Amino acid sequence: MYEDHELVALLKEDKQLAIEQIYERYWKRLYLSAYSILKDDEQSQDIVQDVLLQLWIRRNNVKIEKLGSYLFIAVRYKVLTYIRSADNRKVFIEAEKFEQYCGTEEPNHRLNINNINNLLEVGILSLPERCRQVFILSRKEFLSNKEIAERMGITVKAVEWQITIALKHLKTKMSDFLFWIFICLLLIS
């Protein structure tokens, strides 16, 4: 079993073994990431397949520092592109609610995405230190609970507990805006 950096090196050497191991290691998590937003099995599978196919096609031209982060960001981008298309946007929210919460062409009705990001960051910064570290490693660096536990020298159960605390804290702090912040960030960011 190769480490991620070794897989990236093998990928650049045109070794098919690399893409096969990347597929085995990441497919399920990438699929679940797409499915958690889309709730569409077929579309989620298509997105993950496309991301992995593009990785293979562009293997000699792409610079990858952290393979997991690269793949999750690529899937997120594909999901957002899918949602942003006019035909698919209606599946997620009604146009009227979208305009009400995410803005219209008029500047005084636009929800400022920077303010939402700031609100999220303030919520994250208000977490206890260890809880904040675990949350950032989980949600921003896309590390698994096991990887976080190894990096921080704590148990997987402790990682799970810290993530639970962080999510409860953020939910309490931002309960009125969570759903619409999520939708706006997906559709506008």
N, C-alpha and C positions, 0 to 999 in steps of 0.2 A: 504494500500500500504506500503510495507516494504522498508526500506533503504537497500542499497547494502550490508552493513556489516551484517544486520539481515538476508538477503537472504543467505549469505555464511554460517552463523551459522545454519540456518534451513536446508541447503543443507547437512551439515555434520551430521545432525540429521536424515537424510534419508527422509525428508519431500518432497513429490512430488510437493507440492505447490510452493516450492522454484524454482525448475527448470521451472515450468510453468510460474511463474512471470518473471524469467530471460529471458525466451524465448520471452514473450510479450514485455518486456522492451528493449531488445537488438537486436532481430532478424533482424528487418528492417535496423538498422544502420550497423550491421555486414555484412548483405547482400550487402548493398550499398558500403561498404568499399571493399569487394571482387570484386564486379561488376565493380567498378571504374578502377580496374587494368585489370581484365580478359575480360570484355565485353562479358561475356558468362553467360547467365541466369542460365542454368542448373548446370554448374560447380560451380558457386557462391553459389547457394542454397545448393548443396552437401557439400561444404566446411563448411558453417555455421552449417548445420545439424550435420556434423561430430564433429565440435568443441563443440557444445552443448551436443551431445551424450557422448563424451569423458569426458566432465565436470561432467556429471551425473555418469558415470562409475567410474571415479577416485575421486569422491567427498570426500572420506575419506582419500585420500593420497595426496591431493594437498593443498598447502598453498597459499592462495589468500589474498593479502593486499588490492588491489583495483580491484574490480570485472570488471569494464569497461576496464581498462588497460589490465588486464589479458586476457579478451576475444578478444580485438582488436589485441593484440600481437599474440594470438593463431591463429586468422584468417590470419594475415599477414604471419605467419610461414607456414601455410597450402598453401596459395597462392604461396609463394616462392618455396615451395616444388613442387607444381604442375608445375610452370614455369620452374624450373630447370630440370625436367625430359626431356631427350633428345627429345622425340617425341613432346613435347609441346613447347619447346624453339623456334622452327621454326615458330610457330604461331606468336610470338612476334617480332622477328627480324631475318633478314637473317644472316646466319652463318658468312659470310664475314664481314658484318658490326659489328657483335658482336666481332670478333677478332680484327678488326681495332680500335674499341673504348674501349673495355674492356680487351684487351690483348690476347696474345697467350702464348704458353709455354715458349717463349723466354723472359727473364727478361727485356731486353731493350725495348720491345714492350708493356709491361704490364702497364696499367693505374693504378697508385697507389691509391687504394681506400681510404687510410688514407688522401691523399691530397684532394680528393673529399670531404670527411667528414670535413676536415679542412676548405675548401673553403665554404662549407655550414655554418659551425659554425661562420666563419668570417662574412658572410652575415647576419646571425641572430644577431650576436653581434653588428653589425653596425646599427641595427634598433633603433629607439627611445625607451626609457625605457619601457613605457607603452605598446607600440606596440610589443616589444620583449616579455614582460610578457604574453600578450594575445596570441601571436603566439605559445609560448612554451606550455601554458596550453591547447591550441586547438590541436596542432599537435603532441606534445610529451606525454601529459598526457591524451589525448583523451576526454577532458571535452566538454560538449555541450556549445553552446553560452550562454544559460540561466545559466548554472552552473558557467561559467566564469564571467558573469555579476554579479551574486550574490556574488561570492568570492571577486571580485574587487570593488564592490559597484558602478558599472556603468550600463548603459542601454544595452540591447541586441543589439540595433542599433549601439552603440559605439563599442561593441565587433566586430560586422560585419565589421564596417568601419576600425578598427585597423587590422583585418585579411586581408582585401582588400589592405590596405597600405603595409603590410608586404609582401604579395604575389607579388605586383607590384614592390616593392623594390628588392626582391630576383630575380624576373624575369629580371629586368634591369641589376642587378649585374652579373647574371650568364646566360644570354640569349644564349650564344654560346654553353654552356655545359648542359643545363637543361635536355633535352631529354635523352642524353646519360648518364648523371649522374644517372638519374632515372632508366634507364634500367640496368646499371652496378650495382647499389646498389641492385636492385631486384634480379639480377641473381648471384651476387658474395657474397654479404654481408652475 
